[in-house]
Amino acid sequence: MHPPTPERADRLEILRADVAALRGEAIAAERAADTTIEAVHPSHRAGAANLAHYLALRAHDLRDLQARLSAEGLSSLGRMESDVLGNLDAVLAILDDALRPSNEGAEDPATHSSAARELRVHAARLLGGAHDDRSTRIMVTLPSEAADDPGLVARYARAGMDVARINCAHDDPEAWARMAANVRAADAGLPVAMDLAGPKLRTGPIAPGPRVVKVKPERDELGRVTEPARLWLVRAEGLVRAEGLVRAEGPVRAEGPVRAEGPVGAEGLAAADAGAAHLDGRVAPVEDAAWLSALAVGDEVRLTDTRQRDRTLRVADLRDGAVLVTGDRTSYVATGTELTAGDATTRVGELAPLARALRVHVGDTVLLTEDLTPVPATDENTHRIGCTLPEALRAVQPGHRVAFDDGMIEGVVTETDGRNATVEITLAAPGGTKLKAEKGINLPDTDLPVAALTDDDREALLHVERIADFVELSFVRSATDVRELFDLLDEHGSDLGVVVKIETTRGFAALPEIAFQLMRRARVGVMIARGDLGVEAGFERLAEVQEEILWLCEAARIPVIWATQVLDSLAGSGVPTRAEVTDAAAGDRAECVMLNKGPYITDAIEALDDILRRMHEHLDKKRPLLRRLGSWLRDG
């Protein structure tokens, strides 16, 4: 190699001094964090040291240095996360070789391959092994039906599920145990994750509407019936598992005989995914099972609806214990409505009441109160609704932002007295947005005086420890939250893996301290809970925040779970949006992608499996993989 020109040598000397100074700062940061690094689990010591190096470098604006390095044909340090010192040493070695070509045979700097391998090992310990052609795992949140339907879990596994997730905010310990057992039966190697609910900051109850179901036909522009009104009659005793009462606006699926235990959702009852029966329409239970069993196709069912209108429906289908009746007139069928077929009669069983909502407009005020008495649904411009976490009302201050229902409604606190807070609405749809009961409330400016680990979580943990491989801790805002969980696990003698969910701006700001605390245990990970995080940080900043979390966790060599609303349209309606397909592809940079529940979740698993396999050939974290492209090649 020829020596550089004097002018270039000057540039390279300055570059070398700048890079060497950064290396010195990285080493100093490691020394300053020596006690913290020493406290982490031995398998994470290298990652903790690398995190200290990374944080030291990212305290600087490196863009000018990057441009100067690139101009000389050198690495711009843009992919240094996994091995900061290795990247700095590689650049220094090349600069030394260029400035002093006589130093041939100098020792090559270490590569980052061992760092990447370390992250893969940590991911495998927590999330299970990866596929040969897909390094990113797929986590699926199990519906309640998974407790009593082993076949459903097996279908998820065949479609590509690598990790099964159980949400402890739903069902009960006995159901959790059955779900986990069904996962083990489907594939003994599949890890089971269990999500602790954390503090519940939600809207309070709204007085329900009547117990009635409306069935109406579809008509064309001339008023002619194109699709008849459809009502499925099911037995009022027995069991359909559907996460409690689940309302279904669209197709309702059921597997096996269809029955109902307790009130049936007035808009339908959703049951198992991809089942033998596919019930399109509304669902109502009947009290007399023998009456239902005696019906045949073509029979007439007569009733008088809530408006005192006589209606005649005709039996159109019999399917797995359910009877479909259709008609060409709109009917309002309520609990207790008398049904007559021939000379025999029965009554409609208990329907769930219609859920009501407040319609909120920009400029309206919403009084948040600790009083959880159900409030009436009104269309006035002043509303009142309960808040399930009284501590929030004592902490919130005038000027603090409030977001409802994943940011669909936003406002600013104007008054507070410790028990109530008045919120002026600043964001809602032009025609108003419905605010329903049990919707999330986010307070991005408020420091809530509540622990991530609630009393309910502590109780749930006693069951979780026996059946899970790792637990997810919600609402993490500080290293103290992580330490409290670790202390409790140590008291129980549990080696359960731990994943922390970053879903608040405070948790994001404290992520370095959280990561160092997290690494005190061997099997750990971070979930980017993008729903709440997007509301807290602002959707315009979410992309930036999730990138920074990915970078920091790669530096710490901690596996990441990319979560919330991945392929939600596909899982819910069977049709994906273009934007969510691109979003799912971006999840390839994490070690795991999480899917939520939905009637078409099996389709979503299969689609995500295909997307991740394709992206695996093109991208490794931030590094493009330049495989041979066949898209624009022509033979000959």
PyMOL commands that set and color helices and strands:
alter all, ss='L'
color gray80, all
select helices_A, chain A and resi 6-32+34-39+42-57+63-71+84-99+113-127+144-147+150-159+173-186+289-293+390-395+455-467+479-492+505-509+511-518+530-537+539-556+568-573+578-589+601-616
alter helices_A, ss='H'
color red, helices_A
select strands_A, chain A and resi 137-141+163-167+192-195+212-215+218-219+225-227+229-235+252-254+277-279+282-286+300-304+310-319+322-327+331-334+338-341+344-347+357-360+365-369+382-386+401-404+409-416+420-427+433-436+441-442+470-473+497-502+524-529+560-563+592-595+619-620+623-624
alter strands_A, ss='S'
color yellow, strands_A
deselect
rebuild
show_as cartoon
